[in-house]
Amino acid sequence: MGITLIFICAWALVIPLAILNGLIREKVYRKYLSDLRSHQLSTFVFILILFIYTKLLLLLINKDISTITLWSYGALWLFLTIIFEFVFGHYLMKHPWKKLLHDYNIFKGRLWILVLVTILVAPALLG
């Protein structure tokens, strides 16, 4: 299996981790924290998960991959994430565009953009 296919499959395996993180946010954090604080905590937890997951993936691949190639895999992951978020969120979950864009408003304390930055930089940073 080629490394690009490995990275695509690895990205797909992040989806259940993201869903689990969201469930924990709703079922645990929201009992003790506001919506905003729950969102912020789960964002930082997910960033940590992404760093650990990416490092483990790179250790398992155990190949010398150029920095530019790792940046391209981060960009691929970012593209797939954004497409998935909007296609799944809007067309399958029937969320309005306003709700989907809500987590992008960093000026209101929404930190989702940090997850996207992590997805982009993690392969190159950890490789």
N, C-alpha and C positions, 0 to 999 in steps of 0.2 A: 504494500500500500504506500502510495506517495505521501510525502510530508504535507502537501497541500490538502489532500483528502483527510489526513489525520487531523489537521487543524480545523477543518470543517466539521468533522465528526466530534472533535473535542468541544467546539463551540456549541453544537447541538446538545451536548451533555450538560452544559451550563444551564440550560432552560429549566430542568427540574430543580437545580440548586436555587435558581432565582424564585421559582414558585414556592419552594419550601421556605426561603427567606421571607417572602411576602406573607405566607401563612403564619409564620412565627411572629411577624410584626403585628398582624391582625389579632391573633389569639393570645399573645403573651404581652408584648410591649404596650399595646393599646389599653391593657387593663391598668397600667401604672403611669402611662405617659400620654400627653396630648397627641393628636394626629401628627402635628409637625415634628415633635420630638421623636415619636415612633418612626416616622419616615427618616429622620436624620440618623437615628441609631441603626436602623436596618440598612441604610446606605453604607455606613462605615463598616458594619459587619460584612456586607456583601463585597465591599472593596477588599477586605482582608481575605475573604473566601476566594476571590478572583486571583489575588496575588499567590496564595498557597496553591490553588489549582493550576495556575500557569506554570509556576516553578516545578511542580510535580510532573506536569506534562513535558516540560523541557528536559527534566532529568530522565524520564522514561524514553523519550525519543533518542537521547544520548547521541546527537549528531552535531557537528559543527555547522551552524546555520549563520549566514552572514547577517549583520545588523540590518542592512537594507531589506533583506528577506523577512526578518522578524518584524520590521516596521510594516511591511506589506501584509503580513498575517494579522497584525493588530488592526490595520485599516480594513481588512476583510471582515474581521470579527465585529468591528464597529458598524460597518455597512449592514451586515447580516442582523445585528441587534436592532438597529433603527428600523430596518424593513420589517422585521418580525414584530417589533413593538407596535408599529402603526397598522400593519396588515391584520395581525391577530387581534390587537386591541379594538380597532375600529370595525373591521368587517366580521370578525367572529364573536367577539365579546360585546359588540354593539355600543362601545363607549364613544361618546361624542368627541370631536377633535379637541374641543376646549378642555375636556378632562385629560386627554392624552398629553396635551401641551402643558398642563398645570405643573407637573413635576420638573419642567425645564426652567421654571422661574426662580432662579437663584436669589433674586432680590426679595423674594418672599420666604427665603430659608429652605427652598426645595433644592436638594443636592444631587438629583439624578444625573446631572451633567458630569459630576465627579466619577460616577460609575462608567460613563462613556469614555471619559479621559483615561481611566484605568484600563478599560478594555483596549484602547488604542496603544497605550505605552507599555503595558505589562510584558508582552513578549520581548520587545527590544530591551527593556530595562532589566529583565531577569535572565535574558539569554546570554 
